[in-house]
Amino acid sequence: MAASVVITEGQVVGNEDLAALSIGREVAMSIHDRAARYAAPIWGDLSAGEIDALYEQLHTKGQRSIYISCNRAECSALANSFDQLFKRLGWPSTIGEGGILALGVTGIQVNPNDDTARLLKSAIEARTKIKVDVSGIPRQPGDLNPTMLVIGINPTDSNVRRAPKTRERSWWH
């Protein structure tokens, strides 16, 4: 249980009271700093121009089926943009969780490694600033599952603060 110290006007404060105040403030600052440091950067949505450019590049490529994996609020705008694009193309698409295939993904990943994955990588990288990783095993014969577009943690946000490699000094030093 945390100790609290209330100081009233005219009260004499001893070293133990000051120590309790310092520890409480240090804990509060530490929690705030850690939360800011590890806050996930937000993916923005695709612009109307990017959606139009992607549509122009993909609309003659035949129908594909896409599953968009977005496990966090930080990727919902981008997931909705891709869903809008795929629906405009007439491609069946769904937004949902990626399960084990989405764990630890940074950036955009498309799998399995097949012609649809390579087509999406080529179009997205040509028409946006987004880099796409085509990974995983090749599509197996008879596999009719949709291609999975996984939106992981945004690696390009300039506001991302990385964890320190050494112990930080407290705020008053």
N, C-alpha and C positions, 0 to 999 in steps of 0.2 A: 504494500500500500504506500502511495506517495505521501510524503510529508508536505504540509502547506504551512507557509509562514505569512502572517499578516502583520504589517508594521503600521502602527498608528502614530500620529503626530506626537512628538515629545518622548517617544519610547526609546529606550536605550537598546541598541542591537548588538548582540555578541557575535563572536566569530562563527559559532555553530549556525546562527540564524543566517548570516551572510553566506555561509557555505551551502545551506539548503536552498537559498535563493539562486545562487550561481549554478548549482546542479540542476535545478528545475528549468532554468533558462537554457542551459546547455542541452538538456534533453529535448526541449521544445525546438530549439534551433536545429539540432541534429535530425529530428524527425522531418522538419520542414525541408532541410537540405537534401535528405535522402529521397523524399517524395519528388522534389523538383528534378533531381538528378536522374531518376529512373522513370520519369513520366514518358509515356510513349508518344513519339511525334505523330501528328495526324496526317493522313494521306488526304490531299485535296481531290476534288472531283475532276474529271476530264472536262476541258472547255468544250463549248459547242463546236468550235473549229476543229479540235482534236477528234471529236466524235464524228464529224462530217468527213474528215480526212481518213479516219479508220474505216468508215462505211464505204467510201469510194474505193479503198484498197481491197476490202474483203467481200463486197456484195456479189462479185462474180465467181467466188470460190466454192460455191455449193454449200448446202446446209450442214452445219456442225451442231453438236450438242455440248453445252458447257455447264459445268458446275463451278460456281464462284465461291471460294472459301474465304470467309471473313469472320473471325472469331471475336473481334473486339470493336468497340465503337469507333476507334481511331481509323478503321478502314471502311466504314460504312458508306461514306460519300463516294469513294472510288469504286466500291463494289456496285453501288447503285448506278454509277455512270456506265460501267461495263455491262450491267444488266440492260440498261436502256439501249446501248449499242447493239447488243446481241438480239434483243427483241425487235429492233428496227430492221436488222438483217433477216429476221424470220427464223433465227436459230433458237431452239429451246434452251432456256437458261434458268438456273435456280441459284439463289444465294443461301448458303448454310454454313455450318461448321465443317472444318476439315479433318477433325479428329487427329489421329496420330500422324497423318501425312502433313499436317500444318504445324506441328510442333517444331519450334526453333527456326522457322523460316524467316529470313530477312530479305526484304524486297519482294519481287513478284516471281513466282515459280509456276511453271506449267508442266503437268505430267499426265499421262505417261509420255515418254519421248516418242512422238509420232509426227506425221505430216501436219496435223492440226496444231500441235504444240509449236512446231517450227514456223508455221504460217502466222500464228499469233505473235510469236517472238519477233519475227521480221516486221510485221505491220506495226506493232506497238512501239518498237524501237525506232522505226522510220518516221512515225507520225507524232511521237511524244518524246519527252525527256526520260521516260521510264525505261530502265534496263530489265530484261527478263532472263531468268535462268530456266533453261529446259533441262530438267534432270530426271532422274529416276530410270527405271528399266524401260526398254521399248515396249510398245503395246503388244500384248500377246495375241496370237490368232484367235478369233472368236470373241474377243473382249469387246462388248458393245457399251460399256460404261462411258459416260460423258468424259470429255477432257476436263481436267481440274485446273482451274486458275486460282492459285493460292496467293492471297494478299497477306504478306507477313509484315514484320516491323519495318517502318519506313527508315531506310539507312541514309537518306539524303537530307534530312531536316537539319538545318544549321543550328537550331536551338537545342539539339540533343546534348545533354551533358553526360559524359561517360564517368563511370565509377573511378575514383582515384586509385592510383597504383600504390600509394603509400598512405599511411594514416594522416588525416588532416589535423591541423592544430585547431583548438577550440576558437571560437569567434573573438574572444577578448585578448588573445595573444598576438 
